Amino acid sequence: MARFAAVALLSAAALPGAMAWGAMGHETVAYIASSFVSSATKSYFQDLLGDTSANYLASVASWADSYRYTTAGSFSAPFHYIDANDNPPSTCGVSLDRDCGSEGCIVRALQNYTSILVNQQASDANLQIAAKMVIHFVGDIGQPLHCEALEIGGNDIDVEYDGDSTNLHAAWDSDIPESISGGSSLSSAKSWSTTLITKINSGEYKSLAAGWVSGLSVGSSSAQTSTALKWATESNAYVCSTVLKGGVSAVENKDLSGAYTTTAQPVVDLQIAKQGYRLAKWLDAIVAAI
């Protein structure tokens, strides 16, 4: 599809289901990013967002989820996901031409809003919107079910969690992350981010971090798209290997709070850590290109 115009005004149906990672997950991604950005990046985004506190990224990390449900922001609903029309658990994969509809998708949206920031031709208000979108979408693209079409990204797969009725998408957005962090509050996000930052700096992720940002580039629209597509494809692979490893029948109407969560937790930990680190380096690359 054609690349969007800056802050394009498109009409779209609202994205069904829950918000990717929930607010707490997005805040955790943002706190991790805050720990790894350069001083120049921190200064630029604190100034742009009008917030000099340590929460300058976390405080806007879920803004895009609220915005999409407003009249003004309804056009952005499809930007939170890409509908991979694959066949999990047999085959997983993302094709931009096949899976990114005319109303847009997360790969194109991340590229578009990144270009707006790099080009610096938009008003301050639209640069702020672009920044908030980028901060959010780098988190969203790490949630496997935001890179999957089956049953509306799992929204139509009914499950239980600790005895409560929910759906598979919501379990991955909130229930499983909160089983790791211990809650849904900002303090939970800070605590979880501290644990993951330690893993990146000196723990099990230290040897992996450089690979997470291998090939990352905002130098051109095609490079931005290529990086975003790589991240979406990586997330989508977990639909086959973890999310729906046993097929829909293995999770539908089942309580996922036991063994399923135990298997899923390391993937959620990794994806949150990975996208936080990637967000830092993505924002660094944007500021370096300005």
Stockholm file with secondary structure:
# STOCKHOLM 1.0

chainA/1-290         MARFAAVALLSAAALPGAMAWGAMGHETVAYIASSFVSSATKSYFQDLLGDTSANYLASVASWADSYRYTTAGSFSAPFHYIDANDNPPSTCGVSLDRDCGSEGCIVRALQNYTSILVNQQASDANLQIAAKMVIHFVGDIGQPLHCEALEIGGNDIDVEYDGDSTNLHAAWDSDIPESISGGSSLSSAKSWSTTLITKINSGEYKSLAAGWVSGLSVGSSSAQTSTALKWATESNAYVCSTVLKGGVSAVENKDLSGAYTTTAQPVVDLQIAKQGYRLAKWLDAIVAAI
#=GR chainA/1-290 SS CCCCCTTCCCCCCCCCSCCTTHHHHHHHHHHHHHHHSCHHHHHHHHHHHTCCSTTTTGGGTTHHHHHTTSTTTGGGGGGGCCCCCCBTTTBCCCCHHHHSBTTBCHHHHHHHHHHHHHHCCSCHHHHHHHHHHHHHHHHHTTSGGGGCCTTTTTTTSEEEETTEEEEHHHIIIIIHHHHHHSSSSHHHHHHHHHHHHHHHHHSTTTTTHHHHTTTCCCSSHHHHHHHHHHHHHHHHHHIIIIITTTCGGGTTTSBCTTHHHHHHHHHHHHHHHHHHHHHHHHHHHHHHHC
#=GC SS_cons         CCCCCTTCCCCCCCCCSCCTTHHHHHHHHHHHHHHHSCHHHHHHHHHHHTCCSTTTTGGGTTHHHHHTTSTTTGGGGGGGCCCCCCBTTTBCCCCHHHHSBTTBCHHHHHHHHHHHHHHCCSCHHHHHHHHHHHHHHHHHTTSGGGGCCTTTTTTTSEEEETTEEEEHHHIIIIIHHHHHHSSSSHHHHHHHHHHHHHHHHHSTTTTTHHHHTTTCCCSSHHHHHHHHHHHHHHHHHHIIIIITTTCGGGTTTSBCTTHHHHHHHHHHHHHHHHHHHHHHHHHHHHHHHC
//
